[in-house]
Amino acid sequence: MSIKKFTGVIDRFEEDLAVILLEADGDVVDEIILDRSELPDEAAHPDAILKVTLTDGEVTELSYDPAETTDRKERAQSRFDRLAERPPSDDEDESQ
């Protein structure tokens, strides 16, 4: 029996299906597709973070990780804010 644990990130929804990217050591290594109804209610949104256990390639455990979901959202917002505050480059200054 092969048991593997992953961090899952809900990438998108297509009709009633959820496309979940599976990460190992910070890299996307695979994706799975589940019925939206199989997701925990609180995780039924894009970018939700899940703990996923696959046994012989089948999902046997799936749980929502609200702390990691919030943490990733805050880190992404922080990166976006830093980029938005970037000073103009020299080329942009010359056009004034």
MODELLER restraints for C-alpha pairs under 7 A, 6 or more apart:
rsr = mdl.restraints
at = mdl.atoms
rsr.add(forms.Gaussian(group=physical.xy_distance, feature=features.Distance(at['CA:1:A'], at['CA:55:A']), mean=6.94, stdev=0.5))
rsr.add(forms.Gaussian(group=physical.xy_distance, feature=features.Distance(at['CA:1:A'], at['CA:56:A']), mean=6.16, stdev=0.5))
rsr.add(forms.Gaussian(group=physical.xy_distance, feature=features.Distance(at['CA:2:A'], at['CA:55:A']), mean=5.53, stdev=0.5))
rsr.add(forms.Gaussian(group=physical.xy_distance, feature=features.Distance(at['CA:2:A'], at['CA:56:A']), mean=4.97, stdev=0.5))
rsr.add(forms.Gaussian(group=physical.xy_distance, feature=features.Distance(at['CA:3:A'], at['CA:53:A']), mean=6.92, stdev=0.5))
rsr.add(forms.Gaussian(group=physical.xy_distance, feature=features.Distance(at['CA:3:A'], at['CA:54:A']), mean=5.67, stdev=0.5))
rsr.add(forms.Gaussian(group=physical.xy_distance, feature=features.Distance(at['CA:3:A'], at['CA:55:A']), mean=4.44, stdev=0.5))
rsr.add(forms.Gaussian(group=physical.xy_distance, feature=features.Distance(at['CA:3:A'], at['CA:56:A']), mean=6.38, stdev=0.5))
rsr.add(forms.Gaussian(group=physical.xy_distance, feature=features.Distance(at['CA:4:A'], at['CA:53:A']), mean=5.70, stdev=0.5))
rsr.add(forms.Gaussian(group=physical.xy_distance, feature=features.Distance(at['CA:4:A'], at['CA:54:A']), mean=5.23, stdev=0.5))
rsr.add(forms.Gaussian(group=physical.xy_distance, feature=features.Distance(at['CA:4:A'], at['CA:55:A']), mean=6.52, stdev=0.5))
rsr.add(forms.Gaussian(group=physical.xy_distance, feature=features.Distance(at['CA:5:A'], at['CA:52:A']), mean=5.73, stdev=0.5))
rsr.add(forms.Gaussian(group=physical.xy_distance, feature=features.Distance(at['CA:5:A'], at['CA:53:A']), mean=4.45, stdev=0.5))
rsr.add(forms.Gaussian(group=physical.xy_distance, feature=features.Distance(at['CA:5:A'], at['CA:54:A']), mean=6.36, stdev=0.5))
rsr.add(forms.Gaussian(group=physical.xy_distance, feature=features.Distance(at['CA:6:A'], at['CA:22:A']), mean=5.86, stdev=0.5))
rsr.add(forms.Gaussian(group=physical.xy_distance, feature=features.Distance(at['CA:6:A'], at['CA:23:A']), mean=5.67, stdev=0.5))
rsr.add(forms.Gaussian(group=physical.xy_distance, feature=features.Distance(at['CA:6:A'], at['CA:24:A']), mean=5.78, stdev=0.5))
rsr.add(forms.Gaussian(group=physical.xy_distance, feature=features.Distance(at['CA:6:A'], at['CA:51:A']), mean=6.11, stdev=0.5))
rsr.add(forms.Gaussian(group=physical.xy_distance, feature=features.Distance(at['CA:6:A'], at['CA:52:A']), mean=5.14, stdev=0.5))
rsr.add(forms.Gaussian(group=physical.xy_distance, feature=features.Distance(at['CA:6:A'], at['CA:53:A']), mean=6.33, stdev=0.5))
rsr.add(forms.Gaussian(group=physical.xy_distance, feature=features.Distance(at['CA:7:A'], at['CA:22:A']), mean=5.78, stdev=0.5))
rsr.add(forms.Gaussian(group=physical.xy_distance, feature=features.Distance(at['CA:7:A'], at['CA:23:A']), mean=5.12, stdev=0.5))
rsr.add(forms.Gaussian(group=physical.xy_distance, feature=features.Distance(at['CA:7:A'], at['CA:24:A']), mean=6.69, stdev=0.5))
rsr.add(forms.Gaussian(group=physical.xy_distance, feature=features.Distance(at['CA:7:A'], at['CA:49:A']), mean=6.93, stdev=0.5))
rsr.add(forms.Gaussian(group=physical.xy_distance, feature=features.Distance(at['CA:7:A'], at['CA:50:A']), mean=5.83, stdev=0.5))
rsr.add(forms.Gaussian(group=physical.xy_distance, feature=features.Distance(at['CA:7:A'], at['CA:51:A']), mean=5.00, stdev=0.5))
rsr.add(forms.Gaussian(group=physical.xy_distance, feature=features.Distance(at['CA:7:A'], at['CA:52:A']), mean=6.02, stdev=0.5))
rsr.add(forms.Gaussian(group=physical.xy_distance, feature=features.Distance(at['CA:8:A'], at['CA:20:A']), mean=5.89, stdev=0.5))
rsr.add(forms.Gaussian(group=physical.xy_distance, feature=features.Distance(at['CA:8:A'], at['CA:21:A']), mean=5.49, stdev=0.5))
rsr.add(forms.Gaussian(group=physical.xy_distance, feature=features.Distance(at['CA:8:A'], at['CA:22:A']), mean=4.60, stdev=0.5))
rsr.add(forms.Gaussian(group=physical.xy_distance, feature=features.Distance(at['CA:8:A'], at['CA:23:A']), mean=6.14, stdev=0.5))
rsr.add(forms.Gaussian(group=physical.xy_distance, feature=features.Distance(at['CA:8:A'], at['CA:49:A']), mean=5.68, stdev=0.5))
rsr.add(forms.Gaussian(group=physical.xy_distance, feature=features.Distance(at['CA:8:A'], at['CA:50:A']), mean=4.72, stdev=0.5))
rsr.add(forms.Gaussian(group=physical.xy_distance, feature=features.Distance(at['CA:8:A'], at['CA:51:A']), mean=5.94, stdev=0.5))
rsr.add(forms.Gaussian(group=physical.xy_distance, feature=features.Distance(at['CA:8:A'], at['CA:52:A']), mean=6.05, stdev=0.5))
rsr.add(forms.Gaussian(group=physical.xy_distance, feature=features.Distance(at['CA:9:A'], at['CA:20:A']), mean=5.37, stdev=0.5))
rsr.add(forms.Gaussian(group=physical.xy_distance, feature=features.Distance(at['CA:9:A'], at['CA:21:A']), mean=5.17, stdev=0.5))
rsr.add(forms.Gaussian(group=physical.xy_distance, feature=features.Distance(at['CA:9:A'], at['CA:22:A']), mean=6.60, stdev=0.5))
rsr.add(forms.Gaussian(group=physical.xy_distance, feature=features.Distance(at['CA:9:A'], at['CA:47:A']), mean=5.60, stdev=0.5))
rsr.add(forms.Gaussian(group=physical.xy_distance, feature=features.Distance(at['CA:9:A'], at['CA:48:A']), mean=5.75, stdev=0.5))
rsr.add(forms.Gaussian(group=physical.xy_distance, feature=features.Distance(at['CA:9:A'], at['CA:49:A']), mean=4.80, stdev=0.5))
rsr.add(forms.Gaussian(group=physical.xy_distance, feature=features.Distance(at['CA:9:A'], at['CA:50:A']), mean=6.22, stdev=0.5))
rsr.add(forms.Gaussian(group=physical.xy_distance, feature=features.Distance(at['CA:10:A'], at['CA:18:A']), mean=6.76, stdev=0.5))
rsr.add(forms.Gaussian(group=physical.xy_distance, feature=features.Distance(at['CA:10:A'], at['CA:19:A']), mean=6.00, stdev=0.5))
rsr.add(forms.Gaussian(group=physical.xy_distance, feature=features.Distance(at['CA:10:A'], at['CA:20:A']), mean=4.41, stdev=0.5))
rsr.add(forms.Gaussian(group=physical.xy_distance, feature=features.Distance(at['CA:10:A'], at['CA:21:A']), mean=6.36, stdev=0.5))
rsr.add(forms.Gaussian(group=physical.xy_distance, feature=features.Distance(at['CA:10:A'], at['CA:46:A']), mean=5.08, stdev=0.5))
rsr.add(forms.Gaussian(group=physical.xy_distance, feature=features.Distance(at['CA:10:A'], at['CA:47:A']), mean=4.97, stdev=0.5))
rsr.add(forms.Gaussian(group=physical.xy_distance, feature=features.Distance(at['CA:10:A'], at['CA:48:A']), mean=5.44, stdev=0.5))
rsr.add(forms.Gaussian(group=physical.xy_distance, feature=features.Distance(at['CA:10:A'], at['CA:49:A']), mean=6.73, stdev=0.5))
rsr.add(forms.Gaussian(group=physical.xy_distance, feature=features.Distance(at['CA:11:A'], at['CA:19:A']), mean=5.61, stdev=0.5))
rsr.add(forms.Gaussian(group=physical.xy_distance, feature=features.Distance(at['CA:11:A'], at['CA:20:A']), mean=5.50, stdev=0.5))
rsr.add(forms.Gaussian(group=physical.xy_distance, feature=features.Distance(at['CA:11:A'], at['CA:21:A']), mean=6.29, stdev=0.5))
rsr.add(forms.Gaussian(group=physical.xy_distance, feature=features.Distance(at['CA:11:A'], at['CA:46:A']), mean=5.65, stdev=0.5))
rsr.add(forms.Gaussian(group=physical.xy_distance, feature=features.Distance(at['CA:11:A'], at['CA:47:A']), mean=6.00, stdev=0.5))
rsr.add(forms.Gaussian(group=physical.xy_distance, feature=features.Distance(at['CA:12:A'], at['CA:18:A']), mean=6.05, stdev=0.5))
rsr.add(forms.Gaussian(group=physical.xy_distance, feature=features.Distance(at['CA:12:A'], at['CA:19:A']), mean=5.43, stdev=0.5))
rsr.add(forms.Gaussian(group=physical.xy_distance, feature=features.Distance(at['CA:12:A'], at['CA:46:A']), mean=5.57, stdev=0.5))
rsr.add(forms.Gaussian(group=physical.xy_distance, feature=features.Distance(at['CA:13:A'], at['CA:19:A']), mean=6.07, stdev=0.5))
rsr.add(forms.Gaussian(group=physical.xy_distance, feature=features.Distance(at['CA:16:A'], at['CA:35:A']), mean=5.90, stdev=0.5))
rsr.add(forms.Gaussian(group=physical.xy_distance, feature=features.Distance(at['CA:16:A'], at['CA:36:A']), mean=5.39, stdev=0.5))
rsr.add(forms.Gaussian(group=physical.xy_distance, feature=features.Distance(at['CA:17:A'], at['CA:33:A']), mean=6.42, stdev=0.5))
rsr.add(forms.Gaussian(group=physical.xy_distance, feature=features.Distance(at['CA:17:A'], at['CA:34:A']), mean=5.60, stdev=0.5))
rsr.add(forms.Gaussian(group=physical.xy_distance, feature=features.Distance(at['CA:17:A'], at['CA:35:A']), mean=4.53, stdev=0.5))
rsr.add(forms.Gaussian(group=physical.xy_distance, feature=features.Distance(at['CA:17:A'], at['CA:36:A']), mean=5.15, stdev=0.5))
rsr.add(forms.Gaussian(group=physical.xy_distance, feature=features.Distance(at['CA:18:A'], at['CA:33:A']), mean=5.55, stdev=0.5))
rsr.add(forms.Gaussian(group=physical.xy_distance, feature=features.Distance(at['CA:18:A'], at['CA:34:A']), mean=5.30, stdev=0.5))
rsr.add(forms.Gaussian(group=physical.xy_distance, feature=features.Distance(at['CA:18:A'], at['CA:35:A']), mean=6.03, stdev=0.5))
rsr.add(forms.Gaussian(group=physical.xy_distance, feature=features.Distance(at['CA:18:A'], at['CA:36:A']), mean=5.42, stdev=0.5))
rsr.add(forms.Gaussian(group=physical.xy_distance, feature=features.Distance(at['CA:19:A'], at['CA:31:A']), mean=6.87, stdev=0.5))
rsr.add(forms.Gaussian(group=physical.xy_distance, feature=features.Distance(at['CA:19:A'], at['CA:32:A']), mean=6.02, stdev=0.5))
rsr.add(forms.Gaussian(group=physical.xy_distance, feature=features.Distance(at['CA:19:A'], at['CA:33:A']), mean=4.71, stdev=0.5))
rsr.add(forms.Gaussian(group=physical.xy_distance, feature=features.Distance(at['CA:19:A'], at['CA:34:A']), mean=6.80, stdev=0.5))
rsr.add(forms.Gaussian(group=physical.xy_distance, feature=features.Distance(at['CA:20:A'], at['CA:31:A']), mean=5.46, stdev=0.5))
rsr.add(forms.Gaussian(group=physical.xy_distance, feature=features.Distance(at['CA:20:A'], at['CA:32:A']), mean=5.29, stdev=0.5))
rsr.add(forms.Gaussian(group=physical.xy_distance, feature=features.Distance(at['CA:20:A'], at['CA:33:A']), mean=6.14, stdev=0.5))
rsr.add(forms.Gaussian(group=physical.xy_distance, feature=features.Distance(at['CA:21:A'], at['CA:28:A']), mean=6.35, stdev=0.5))
rsr.add(forms.Gaussian(group=physical.xy_distance, feature=features.Distance(at['CA:21:A'], at['CA:30:A']), mean=6.06, stdev=0.5))
rsr.add(forms.Gaussian(group=physical.xy_distance, feature=features.Distance(at['CA:21:A'], at['CA:31:A']), mean=4.35, stdev=0.5))
rsr.add(forms.Gaussian(group=physical.xy_distance, feature=features.Distance(at['CA:21:A'], at['CA:32:A']), mean=6.58, stdev=0.5))
rsr.add(forms.Gaussian(group=physical.xy_distance, feature=features.Distance(at['CA:22:A'], at['CA:28:A']), mean=5.57, stdev=0.5))
rsr.add(forms.Gaussian(group=physical.xy_distance, feature=features.Distance(at['CA:22:A'], at['CA:29:A']), mean=5.82, stdev=0.5))
rsr.add(forms.Gaussian(group=physical.xy_distance, feature=features.Distance(at['CA:22:A'], at['CA:30:A']), mean=5.10, stdev=0.5))
rsr.add(forms.Gaussian(group=physical.xy_distance, feature=features.Distance(at['CA:22:A'], at['CA:31:A']), mean=5.32, stdev=0.5))
rsr.add(forms.Gaussian(group=physical.xy_distance, feature=features.Distance(at['CA:23:A'], at['CA:29:A']), mean=5.55, stdev=0.5))
rsr.add(forms.Gaussian(group=physical.xy_distance, feature=features.Distance(at['CA:40:A'], at['CA:63:A']), mean=6.83, stdev=0.5))
rsr.add(forms.Gaussian(group=physical.xy_distance, feature=features.Distance(at['CA:40:A'], at['CA:64:A']), mean=6.56, stdev=0.5))
rsr.add(forms.Gaussian(group=physical.xy_distance, feature=features.Distance(at['CA:43:A'], at['CA:64:A']), mean=5.86, stdev=0.5))
rsr.add(forms.Gaussian(group=physical.xy_distance, feature=features.Distance(at['CA:48:A'], at['CA:69:A']), mean=5.53, stdev=0.5))
rsr.add(forms.Gaussian(group=physical.xy_distance, feature=features.Distance(at['CA:49:A'], at['CA:64:A']), mean=6.16, stdev=0.5))
rsr.add(forms.Gaussian(group=physical.xy_distance, feature=features.Distance(at['CA:49:A'], at['CA:65:A']), mean=5.49, stdev=0.5))
rsr.add(forms.Gaussian(group=physical.xy_distance, feature=features.Distance(at['CA:49:A'], at['CA:68:A']), mean=6.39, stdev=0.5))
rsr.add(forms.Gaussian(group=physical.xy_distance, feature=features.Distance(at['CA:49:A'], at['CA:69:A']), mean=5.08, stdev=0.5))
rsr.add(forms.Gaussian(group=physical.xy_distance, feature=features.Distance(at['CA:50:A'], at['CA:62:A']), mean=6.58, stdev=0.5))
rsr.add(forms.Gaussian(group=physical.xy_distance, feature=features.Distance(at['CA:50:A'], at['CA:63:A']), mean=5.44, stdev=0.5))
rsr.add(forms.Gaussian(group=physical.xy_distance, feature=features.Distance(at['CA:50:A'], at['CA:64:A']), mean=4.51, stdev=0.5))
rsr.add(forms.Gaussian(group=physical.xy_distance, feature=features.Distance(at['CA:50:A'], at['CA:65:A']), mean=5.40, stdev=0.5))
rsr.add(forms.Gaussian(group=physical.xy_distance, feature=features.Distance(at['CA:51:A'], at['CA:62:A']), mean=5.70, stdev=0.5))
rsr.add(forms.Gaussian(group=physical.xy_distance, feature=features.Distance(at['CA:51:A'], at['CA:63:A']), mean=5.24, stdev=0.5))
rsr.add(forms.Gaussian(group=physical.xy_distance, feature=features.Distance(at['CA:51:A'], at['CA:64:A']), mean=6.41, stdev=0.5))
rsr.add(forms.Gaussian(group=physical.xy_distance, feature=features.Distance(at['CA:51:A'], at['CA:65:A']), mean=6.76, stdev=0.5))
rsr.add(forms.Gaussian(group=physical.xy_distance, feature=features.Distance(at['CA:52:A'], at['CA:59:A']), mean=6.95, stdev=0.5))
rsr.add(forms.Gaussian(group=physical.xy_distance, feature=features.Distance(at['CA:52:A'], at['CA:61:A']), mean=5.76, stdev=0.5))
rsr.add(forms.Gaussian(group=physical.xy_distance, feature=features.Distance(at['CA:52:A'], at['CA:62:A']), mean=4.80, stdev=0.5))
rsr.add(forms.Gaussian(group=physical.xy_distance, feature=features.Distance(at['CA:52:A'], at['CA:63:A']), mean=6.82, stdev=0.5))
rsr.add(forms.Gaussian(group=physical.xy_distance, feature=features.Distance(at['CA:53:A'], at['CA:59:A']), mean=5.85, stdev=0.5))
rsr.add(forms.Gaussian(group=physical.xy_distance, feature=features.Distance(at['CA:53:A'], at['CA:60:A']), mean=5.72, stdev=0.5))
rsr.add(forms.Gaussian(group=physical.xy_distance, feature=features.Distance(at['CA:53:A'], at['CA:61:A']), mean=4.93, stdev=0.5))
rsr.add(forms.Gaussian(group=physical.xy_distance, feature=features.Distance(at['CA:53:A'], at['CA:62:A']), mean=6.54, stdev=0.5))
rsr.add(forms.Gaussian(group=physical.xy_distance, feature=features.Distance(at['CA:54:A'], at['CA:60:A']), mean=5.63, stdev=0.5))
